[in-house]
């Protein structure tokens, strides 16, 4: 850098700047900075402690390059920002501080680049998406036309003309190439070309020179020898496929291909790896002949390469060197054929008479049962305490012989629980009790014996003994220092239920459900245990947990409600009603329990019993809004409209709530008494002017009467009183849209968005307004703004998918699933997308997932039912109808438009589903 600064400071360039130093010159030598030793042949030399040469670079003498001599300082090569194209300092040395400065500048450039990286990538992504929308691929442009090809019939396909060949006849039918065999003289001459001889031929010596190739003749070729060679080759081939004695062929035409296939080794790897493996294993065998894994690996390697006999030979040698290795003998038995395997296994058990695996292998080798029994008897003589041998021997015996053998088995293996239980199962009741008592004495720390005893008593009708046995079991196990784990006991209870012992199951649950649970965690833990048992299919276990919890906390309303829902899902109507009767005795102030009981009676057709339950509920809860409305619904559903009106009149006097007024207005509206309904609306709005549903009903009634001005005034007043009620803004906007006032409708929605920012339903209504008006571009712009403001809204993303063109819908659906992974609206949109692409199985799978995630979404059930009506069977349609009726959905745009219509006020869930499905269109 000093040279560069000097050149900048001095006006006149010094003569020595940029030139090479003289030979042997060392900078700073005169100041004593560096010592050196001079030799004219090798130049300067430095010691290890001296400063490195990086500070004093040495330039190799020579002629400079042309580009170093001349710099392009023309104006054309000058830039106002970067200067000249070439480096001004190119001649100067590149030192350490230059490198450090470049690293700092590179780090600054990298940091500045990272600041704008996200913005630049986002801009590039938007430009690419815009370019793809403006210029889609040819494949995307013709995708809709390709999809229509599935409607082309076979006759139309046959009517399509064939594409003719426009080439001429010579191009269409080229002449076939002709090949002719070469003569033997030509072939021999071709062989001799390029050969080098280091001796002179006798003929060349006689003639006195080399003979030209053009004058040579084929007279030097012995045709006789060529013919003899051909005959010899033919004899060899014939001798391979013929019998030398009789001359008849020995080739089996049927088994020839099979033999060839058997010659192919099954190993598909590299043959070099096999050779290396053989060498390594051979070295291991020779180094340590008693190493059993080496013999087994060698045999399996030969078996893998298809050399089965070599594998057998190796493993038999292994048995000679490793006579006490159980694995080697088992491998030898496996590799040997059936007739030789018996001899090998007999030899094996002579060397290892205490090997259980060898005795079991010996029984497997035998075919007949009597020989198997003989093998097991010999084995048990050698190893009488083997539980595995006893179990295998008992399995092949008759019940009577098995009982005798098990009696001997429990004497030889008194600590085997399985043998004791197997013997108890074969004995009669009295003997089984004795066997289990002996088993408890032999194994006092095992719970399965106690549980089997309880199941035995239950099977013979001694239900009272079951609880006693389980209590004794816990006491005995605790006395023997056994840790009581409630999870294991609950699993045993589930097994008892599956085995058909519900009393034992309940006794176990009752005894162990509170073990190891803190008092403040009991309710939560027990409810979780009940849910887990129900998910495993153990209904009796779950019911027993609920019964125990209710016996401990009879005043806890939440447990009664959970138990009632459990009985509703897994029990019958009688068990549910019996539970609810007990529930309302302990929790008379729980309105939901009274209502569940009344509804159960009403669904069963017992209306008087439902009225009695509601009358008792009135006594316990005098001014309960829920009970008043339930009584009104019961009377109106049974066409007792006079009773319903009287009940509502009493409710307005005793419990004047907004819902009571709303139900009163709706009943009069459904019965056609509009004047009474309007009068009730005015009365209700005087008391509850901030209740949006009353305003909505007022506006809708005026719309039905074609009073547009009154409806507009009602919505205008309603939005001032209830500015947070989104349906009010939507109804007002649709009213203006129906009157062809699109500008007014837009302004209403924009005003609503200002009052309720980041509301996806208002954005969705704005988008749909533009779509209905035919302004698709404006709708897409609105959708883009909506997704920026409400990026995790499922309804917005589901609408955005079908706003795109068909080729882009799949990409949009992937983006929607990333933003809203488990949103039912997005999943419903994906199911409709698969349906539009005719992917029936995938569409059905996504519909199923949608209704599983949110069973209250009525639109999903309606689309699912519509789908099954077109592509499913009658059984599938009936299943959807049944599942929807059980789920009782309440939400959904189309669903609510049907269920809240006054004309459909008597519709059940099944009727609403069919009507909503009829309104839907097949997605395209």
Secondary structure, DSSP 8 states (H G I E B T S, - for coil): -HHHHHHHH-SS--TTTT----TT--TTTTTTS---EEETTTEEE--TTS--TTSS-----S---HHHH-----GGGEETTTEESS-TTTTS---HHHHHHHHHHHHHHHHHHHHTHHHHHHHHHHHHHHHHHHS--HHHHTHHHHHGGGG--HHHHHHS------S-HHHHS----------HHHHHHHHHTT---SS--HHHHHHTS---GGG--GGGS-HHHHHHHHHHHHHHHHHHSB-TTT--B---TTTHHHHHHHHS-S--S-HHHHHHHHHHHHHHHHH-TT-HHHHHHHHHHHHHTT-HHHHHHHHHHHHHH-TT-HHHHHHHHHHS-HHHHHHHHHHHHHH-TT-HHHHHHHHHH--SHHHHHHHHHHHHHH-TT-HHHHHHHHHTS-HHHHHHHHHHHHHH-TT-HHHHHHHHHHS-HHHHHHHHHHHHHH-TT-HHHHHHHHHHHHHTT-HHHHHHHHHHHHHHHHHTT----HHHHHHHHHHHHHTT-HHHHHHHHHHHTTTT--GGGHHHHHHHHHHHHHHTT-HHHHHHHHHHHHHH-TT-HHHHHHHHHHHHHHS-HHHHHHHHHHHHHH-TT-HHHHHHHHHHHHHTT-HHHHHHHHHHHHHHSTT-HHHHHHHHHHHHHTT-HHHHHHHHHHHHHHS--HHHHHHHHHHHHHTT-HHHHHHHHHHHHHH-TT-HHHHHHHHHHHHHTT-HHHHHHHHHHHHHH-TT-HHHHHHHHHHHHHTT-HHHHHHHHHHHHHHSTT-HHHHHHHHHHHHHTT-HHHHHHHHHHHHHHSTT-HHHHHHHHHHS-HHHHHHHHHHHHHHSTT-HHHHHHHHHHHHHTT-HHHHHHHHHHHHHH-TTBHHHHHHHHHHHHHHS-HHHHHHHHHHHHHH---B-HHHHHHHT-GGGTT--HHHHHHHHHHH-----
